[in-house]
Structures are given as structure tokens and as C-alpha cells.
């Protein structure tokens, strides 16, 4: 019960009180609880009916009597210089009676007066804010937090002291406790649990946790694909990552690139030779490099260190053979590039077929 967070109202609320204690340990310290009221009284040279009625209410010996007289006062008189304090006192009185709806009614009425003194405002924001936490019919935790912030602002700007700031912090704590009471116990999130396993590098556990989940959820299929890859289940990993990229292209556009990399490195084999993609790329590069090294060696063995006279027949031969060497090297590099381009095109075509098969399987256009 939230009422357990609220203590009894201060024992006596009267002019000249040393302070007041709010629920849940909210403590306000004030040298004089009603300084503004006293100032208003001093301004009245001759007591009128409104002043007499208000003074009688403020002099009541019990909270119940005080509430009764103040209620009569605000009903009898539409307006007076004491109304803002009457509503304030009613808010405090009803707080002591644990009638939180009436605390809110009167507290908000008092706070509507723009000329209310800073200390009274701070006290009302705290009392009314707490009422918004524990009221059975008018509960509003957002407003309670807003009132706590208002009390902090007033305390800071008006120099009311650290006690008011602590009281406001205590009100915020009451709100958090209320939220904890109201918040339903959340069920464990299987996806979050599986992701936690993956982040801990428990890839087997993550795979097992993700396998029974909804694979129409791109988050599930993405982490499932990554877990499968870590467990060296490459074809299934590719399927999971491609599925994630198709279900949520904006979020998982790079998942397709990861799948393609896995396909090239671990899956694709040349249809003619049966060799891996990377092996064939490296093999072609090695052949090309070997041919270039051989041609350079043959040329250098013949011409390196040889003195050639300008404009001689030998110099013309040297130039022809150098041009031939450069042409041969360029052709070798082009042949290697053309081969790799062809190989990559065939591998991409095979990968794209997997994408289309996956697209049809999951029903994504």
C-alpha cells in the first residue's frame, strides 16, 4: 500500500509552528509557518467580517474544527486577501486526515494565486505533489514529479535552505517507489537473454536460445545468423543474415555483406575445378606474379650491366624488348583481372540465387 510511504501529518499546524513533517520523510523547516498571514493581519486596521471569520478558523483548537470553519469561510466569501492561505490550510488539514483528493483540490487552488509567498508555494508543491502519488482517484505521478521540480526551483531561487531540496528529493523517491509498486513484473525477454549469451561469447548457448524464437523478427534472425557463423555452420548462418537484411533492409543492410563474405570464404566452389573462391583468386595471383618475375629475370639477365651505345642497333633492340616486356606484363595483369572479374561474377550470381530463394521462402518482395 502506498499509504505506507506516508507518515502522519505534523502534530500541530498553527501559526508560529517550528516546522512540518511530510509523508515519506519529507521534512520542511520554517521559522514561521504563516508569516504572510501575520503581515496581512497587520495591514487590517479595523477587523471586518472576513477577517473575523478567517481569524476564528485559524484559532480553532482541532484540525477538524479548523477544516469546518475554513470550508464555511471559502463558501461564504467569494474572495478576500486570506483565500490563498485558507486553501493552503485546508490542503494541510486534509493531508492530516489522509483525504488526498481534498489535498489536491485545495492545494491546486492555493497554487493558482500568483502572489503566494515562496515558502508557502514550496510547501504546497511538496504536500500536493505527494497527494498526487497516493490519491486513489486523482493519482498522477507525472504531476507529482513536476511539483517536486517546482519545489526544488523555488528552494534554490529563494534561498529557503537545504531542507526543502531534501524534501523534494524525498518526494521523487516516493514517486519511484509508487512506480515500483504499480509496475507489473515483466517477463524475461528471451531475445535479450539470447543476445546476452552471444555478447558473452557463449555462441552455442545463443544459438540454442534463438532457435525457437520468432524468425520473422529480423533481430532474432540476425543474431541467429551470427551465432551460427561462430559455430561454423556457414550455410545456415548465411540464410539467417540474408533473412535479417530482407526483413529490415534499413537496419541490417550490412548483414547481407557479411553473408556474402561468408559465402565467398567458406561456401563457393568453382563449378569446373571444385576449388574455393579465395584459393582460386590467390592461385591466379601467384601464377601472374610468377610469370612477371620470370619475364623480368629473362630481360635483366640479358641486358643488366650491359653498356649500350646511343643510336646503335643494340639500343633499338633493347627498346623493342623493353616494350615487349611491358606489354607482356600488362597483358598478364589484365588476364588475371579478367579472370577474377569472371570468377567474382559467377560467385555473385550464385550468391544472388541464394538471396532470391530466401526471399521466396520468407515471402518478401
C-alpha positions as CSV (number, residue, x, y, z in Angstrom):
1,X,0.0,0.0,0.0
2,X,1.3,3.4,-1.0
3,X,-0.1,4.8,2.3
4,X,2.7,3.0,4.0
5,X,5.0,5.6,2.4
6,X,3.2,8.5,4.1
7,X,3.7,9.4,7.7
8,X,1.3,11.2,9.9
9,X,0.9,15.0,9.5
10,X,2.9,17.1,11.8
11,X,1.3,17.0,15.2
12,X,0.1,20.6,15.2
13,X,-0.2,23.0,12.3
14,X,-0.6,26.5,13.6
15,X,0.8,30.0,13.3
16,X,4.3,30.0,14.7
17,X,4.9,26.3,14.2
18,X,8.5,25.3,14.2
19,X,8.1,23.3,11.0
20,X,6.2,20.5,9.4
21,X,6.9,16.9,8.5
22,X,5.5,15.5,5.3
23,X,4.9,11.8,4.4
24,X,7.8,9.5,3.4
25,X,10.2,11.6,5.4
26,X,9.7,14.9,3.6
27,X,10.9,17.4,6.1
28,X,10.3,21.2,5.8
29,X,11.8,23.6,8.2
30,X,10.5,27.1,8.6
31,X,10.9,29.7,11.3
32,X,7.3,30.8,11.0
33,X,4.7,28.8,9.1
34,X,2.4,31.8,8.4
35,X,4.5,35.0,8.0
36,X,2.4,36.3,5.2
37,X,-0.8,35.8,7.1
38,X,0.5,37.8,10.0
39,X,1.6,40.6,7.6
40,X,-1.9,40.7,6.1
41,X,-3.4,40.9,9.6
42,X,-1.2,43.9,10.4
43,X,-2.5,45.7,7.4
44,X,-6.1,45.5,8.5
45,X,-6.8,48.5,10.7
46,X,-10.3,47.6,11.6
47,X,-11.5,43.9,11.6
48,X,-14.2,43.2,9.0
49,X,-16.4,40.0,8.8
50,X,-14.0,38.2,6.5
51,X,-11.1,38.9,8.9
52,X,-13.1,37.8,11.9
53,X,-14.2,34.6,10.1
54,X,-10.7,33.7,9.0
55,X,-9.2,34.5,12.4
56,X,-11.7,32.2,14.1
57,X,-10.8,29.4,11.7
58,X,-7.1,29.9,12.3
59,X,-7.6,29.9,16.1
60,X,-9.5,26.6,16.1
61,X,-8.3,24.1,18.6
62,X,-8.6,21.0,16.5
63,X,-7.9,20.2,12.8
64,X,-11.5,19.0,12.3
65,X,-12.9,22.3,13.6
66,X,-10.3,24.3,11.6
67,X,-11.3,22.5,8.4
68,X,-15.0,23.0,9.1
69,X,-14.6,26.8,9.7
70,X,-12.3,27.3,6.7
71,X,-14.7,25.4,4.4
72,X,-17.5,27.7,5.7
73,X,-15.3,30.7,5.1
74,X,-14.4,30.0,1.5
75,X,-18.1,29.2,0.7
76,X,-19.4,32.3,2.4
77,X,-16.9,34.8,1.0
78,X,-16.1,34.6,-2.7
79,X,-12.8,36.4,-2.3
80,X,-10.6,38.0,0.2
81,X,-6.9,38.6,0.9
82,X,-7.0,35.4,3.0
83,X,-8.3,32.9,0.5
84,X,-4.9,31.8,-0.7
85,X,-4.0,30.9,2.8
86,X,-7.3,29.4,3.5
87,X,-6.9,27.0,0.7
88,X,-3.4,26.3,1.8
89,X,-4.5,25.5,5.4
90,X,-7.3,23.3,4.0
91,X,-4.7,21.4,2.0
92,X,-2.6,20.9,5.1
93,X,-5.6,19.9,7.2
94,X,-6.9,17.3,4.7
95,X,-3.4,16.0,4.4
96,X,-3.5,15.2,8.1
97,X,-6.8,13.4,7.6
98,X,-5.3,11.5,4.7
99,X,-8.0,12.9,2.4
100,X,-5.7,13.2,-0.6
101,X,-8.3,14.2,-3.2
102,X,-9.2,17.2,-1.0
103,X,-5.4,18.0,-0.6
104,X,-5.2,18.2,-4.4
105,X,-8.3,20.3,-4.7
106,X,-7.3,22.9,-2.2
107,X,-3.5,22.7,-2.9
108,X,-4.0,23.5,-6.6
109,X,-6.4,26.3,-5.7
110,X,-3.8,27.9,-3.4
111,X,-1.1,27.5,-6.0
112,X,-3.2,29.3,-8.6
113,X,-2.6,32.5,-6.6
114,X,0.4,34.2,-8.3
115,X,1.2,36.3,-5.3
116,X,1.6,33.5,-2.8
117,X,4.9,33.7,-0.9
118,X,7.8,31.4,-1.9
119,X,7.8,29.3,1.2
120,X,4.1,28.6,1.0
121,X,4.4,27.6,-2.6
122,X,7.3,25.3,-1.8
123,X,5.3,23.6,1.0
124,X,2.2,23.3,-1.2
125,X,4.1,21.8,-4.1
126,X,5.5,19.2,-1.8
127,X,2.3,18.3,0.0
128,X,0.1,18.4,-3.1
129,X,2.7,16.5,-5.1
130,X,2.7,13.7,-2.6
131,X,-1.1,13.7,-2.6
132,X,-0.9,13.1,-6.4
133,X,1.2,10.0,-5.6
134,X,-1.2,8.4,-3.0
135,X,-4.6,9.7,-4.1
136,X,-6.9,6.7,-5.1
137,X,-8.8,8.7,-7.7
138,X,-6.5,11.5,-8.8
139,X,-3.2,9.8,-9.0
140,X,-0.8,11.5,-11.4
141,X,2.9,10.5,-10.9
142,X,3.9,12.8,-13.7
143,X,2.4,15.8,-12.0
144,X,4.0,14.7,-8.7
145,X,7.4,14.8,-10.3
146,X,6.7,18.2,-11.8
147,X,5.7,19.5,-8.4
148,X,8.9,18.2,-6.9
149,X,10.8,20.0,-9.5
150,X,8.9,23.2,-8.8
151,X,9.7,22.9,-5.1
152,X,13.4,22.5,-6.0
153,X,13.3,25.5,-8.2
154,X,11.7,27.7,-5.6
155,X,14.0,26.5,-2.9
156,X,17.1,27.2,-5.0
157,X,16.0,30.6,-6.2
158,X,14.5,31.8,-3.0
159,X,17.2,30.6,-0.6
160,X,14.8,28.5,1.5
161,X,17.5,26.1,2.6
162,X,18.8,22.6,2.1
163,X,15.8,21.1,3.9
164,X,13.4,21.9,1.1
165,X,15.8,20.4,-1.5
166,X,16.0,17.2,0.5
167,X,12.2,17.2,0.9
168,X,11.8,17.5,-2.9
169,X,14.3,14.6,-3.4
170,X,12.3,12.6,-0.9
171,X,9.1,13.3,-2.9
172,X,10.8,12.0,-6.0
173,X,11.8,8.8,-4.1
174,X,8.1,8.4,-3.1
175,X,7.2,8.6,-6.8
176,X,9.8,6.0,-7.7
177,X,8.5,3.7,-5.0
178,X,5.0,4.2,-6.3
179,X,6.1,3.3,-9.8
180,X,7.8,0.2,-8.5
181,X,4.5,-0.9,-6.8
182,X,2.5,-0.2,-9.9
183,X,4.9,-1.7,-12.4
184,X,3.9,-5.2,-13.4
185,X,6.5,-7.9,-13.1
186,X,8.0,-8.1,-16.5
187,X,8.5,-11.4,-18.1
188,X,12.1,-12.2,-19.1
189,X,12.8,-11.2,-22.6
190,X,14.1,-14.3,-24.4
191,X,15.8,-12.2,-27.2
192,X,17.7,-10.1,-24.7
193,X,18.8,-13.2,-22.8
194,X,20.0,-14.8,-26.1
195,X,21.9,-11.6,-27.1
196,X,23.5,-11.5,-23.6
197,X,24.7,-15.1,-24.2
198,X,26.1,-14.0,-27.6
199,X,27.9,-11.0,-26.1
200,X,29.4,-13.3,-23.5
201,X,30.7,-15.4,-26.5
202,X,28.5,-18.3,-25.5
203,X,27.7,-18.9,-29.1
204,X,26.3,-22.4,-28.6
205,X,24.0,-21.2,-25.9
206,X,23.0,-18.2,-28.0
207,X,22.2,-20.5,-31.0
208,X,20.0,-22.8,-28.8
209,X,18.2,-19.8,-27.2
210,X,17.5,-18.2,-30.6
211,X,16.4,-21.3,-32.5
212,X,12.9,-21.5,-31.1
213,X,12.2,-17.7,-31.3
214,X,10.2,-15.9,-34.0
215,X,12.3,-15.9,-37.1
216,X,10.1,-13.3,-38.7
217,X,11.8,-10.9,-36.3
218,X,14.9,-9.5,-38.0
219,X,16.7,-9.1,-34.7
220,X,16.3,-12.8,-34.0
221,X,17.5,-13.9,-37.4
222,X,20.4,-11.5,-37.3
223,X,21.8,-12.8,-34.0
224,X,20.9,-16.3,-35.0
225,X,23.0,-16.0,-38.2
226,X,25.9,-14.6,-36.3
227,X,25.8,-17.4,-33.7
228,X,25.6,-20.0,-36.5
229,X,28.7,-18.4,-38.1
230,X,30.6,-18.6,-34.8
231,X,29.6,-22.2,-34.6
232,X,31.0,-22.8,-38.2
233,X,27.5,-23.6,-39.6
234,X,28.1,-21.4,-42.6
235,X,25.1,-22.2,-45.0
236,X,22.6,-21.7,-42.1
237,X,24.4,-18.6,-41.0
238,X,24.1,-17.1,-44.5
239,X,20.4,-17.8,-44.5
240,X,19.9,-16.1,-41.2
241,X,21.9,-13.0,-42.1
242,X,20.2,-12.7,-45.5
243,X,16.8,-13.1,-43.9
244,X,17.6,-10.2,-41.4
245,X,18.6,-8.0,-44.3
246,X,15.4,-8.7,-46.2
247,X,13.1,-8.3,-43.3
248,X,14.7,-4.9,-42.2
249,X,16.9,-3.5,-45.0
250,X,17.4,-0.2,-43.2
251,X,18.7,-1.7,-40.0
252,X,20.5,-4.8,-41.4
253,X,21.8,-3.7,-44.8
254,X,25.3,-4.7,-43.8
255,X,24.1,-8.2,-42.8
256,X,23.9,-9.1,-46.5
257,X,27.6,-8.1,-46.9
258,X,28.6,-10.3,-44.0
259,X,26.6,-13.2,-45.5
260,X,28.3,-12.6,-48.9
261,X,31.8,-12.6,-47.2
262,X,31.0,-15.9,-45.5
263,X,29.7,-17.3,-48.8
264,X,32.9,-16.3,-50.7
265,X,35.2,-17.5,-48.0
266,X,33.6,-20.8,-46.9
267,X,30.9,-21.9,-49.4
268,X,31.5,-21.1,-53.0
269,X,33.5,-23.5,-55.2
270,X,34.2,-23.2,-58.9
271,X,31.9,-25.5,-60.8
272,X,34.7,-26.7,-63.1
273,X,37.6,-27.2,-60.8
274,X,35.8,-27.5,-57.4
275,X,38.3,-25.1,-55.9
276,X,37.4,-22.5,-53.3
277,X,36.9,-18.9,-54.4
278,X,39.8,-17.5,-52.3
279,X,42.1,-20.3,-53.3
280,X,41.4,-19.6,-57.0
281,X,42.0,-15.9,-56.6
282,X,45.2,-16.5,-54.8
283,X,46.3,-19.1,-57.3
284,X,45.7,-16.8,-60.2
285,X,47.6,-14.0,-58.4
286,X,50.5,-16.4,-57.8
287,X,50.6,-17.5,-61.4
288,X,50.6,-13.9,-62.6
289,X,53.3,-12.9,-60.2
290,X,55.4,-15.9,-61.2
291,X,55.1,-15.1,-64.9
292,X,56.0,-11.4,-64.3
293,X,59.1,-12.4,-62.2
294,X,60.2,-14.8,-64.9
295,X,59.9,-12.2,-67.7
296,X,61.7,-9.6,-65.6
297,X,64.5,-12.1,-64.9
298,X,64.9,-13.0,-68.6
299,X,65.1,-9.4,-69.5
300,X,67.6,-8.5,-66.7
301,X,69.8,-11.5,-67.4
302,X,70.2,-10.3,-71.0
303,X,70.5,-6.5,-70.5
304,X,71.5,-5.7,-66.9
305,X,75.0,-4.2,-66.7
306,X,75.4,-4.2,-70.4
307,X,76.8,-1.0,-72.0
308,X,74.7,0.2,-74.9
309,X,75.8,2.9,-77.3
310,X,73.4,5.6,-78.2
311,X,71.7,5.3,-81.5
312,X,73.1,1.9,-82.0
313,X,71.3,-1.2,-83.4
314,X,71.7,-2.7,-80.0
315,X,69.9,0.2,-78.3
316,X,67.0,-0.2,-80.8
317,X,66.8,-3.9,-79.9
318,X,66.8,-3.0,-76.1
319,X,63.9,-0.6,-76.6
320,X,61.9,-3.2,-78.6
321,X,62.4,-5.9,-75.9
322,X,61.6,-3.5,-73.1
323,X,58.4,-2.5,-74.8
324,X,57.6,-6.2,-75.3
325,X,58.3,-6.9,-71.6
326,X,56.0,-4.1,-70.5
327,X,53.3,-5.2,-72.9
328,X,53.6,-8.8,-71.7
329,X,53.3,-7.7,-68.0
330,X,50.3,-5.6,-68.8
331,X,48.6,-8.5,-70.6
332,X,49.3,-10.9,-67.7
333,X,47.8,-8.4,-65.2
334,X,44.8,-7.9,-67.4
335,X,44.3,-11.6,-67.9
336,X,44.4,-12.1,-64.1
337,X,42.0,-9.2,-63.5
338,X,39.6,-10.5,-66.2
339,X,39.7,-14.0,-64.7
340,X,39.0,-12.6,-61.2
341,X,36.2,-10.5,-62.5
342,X,34.6,-13.5,-64.2
343,X,35.1,-15.6,-61.1
344,X,33.6,-12.9,-58.9
345,X,30.6,-12.6,-61.3
346,X,29.9,-16.3,-61.2
347,X,30.2,-16.3,-57.4
348,X,27.9,-13.2,-57.1
349,X,25.4,-14.9,-59.4
350,X,25.4,-18.0,-57.1
351,X,25.0,-15.8,-54.0
352,X,22.2,-13.8,-55.6
353,X,20.4,-17.1,-56.3
354,X,20.5,-17.8,-52.5
355,X,19.0,-14.3,-51.9
356,X,16.2,-14.9,-54.3
357,X,15.5,-18.4,-52.8
358,X,15.4,-16.9,-49.3
359,X,13.2,-14.0,-50.5
360,X,10.6,-16.5,-51.8
361,X,10.9,-18.7,-48.7
362,X,10.1,-15.9,-46.3
363,X,7.6,-14.2,-48.6
364,X,9.4,-10.8,-49.0
365,X,9.2,-9.0,-52.3
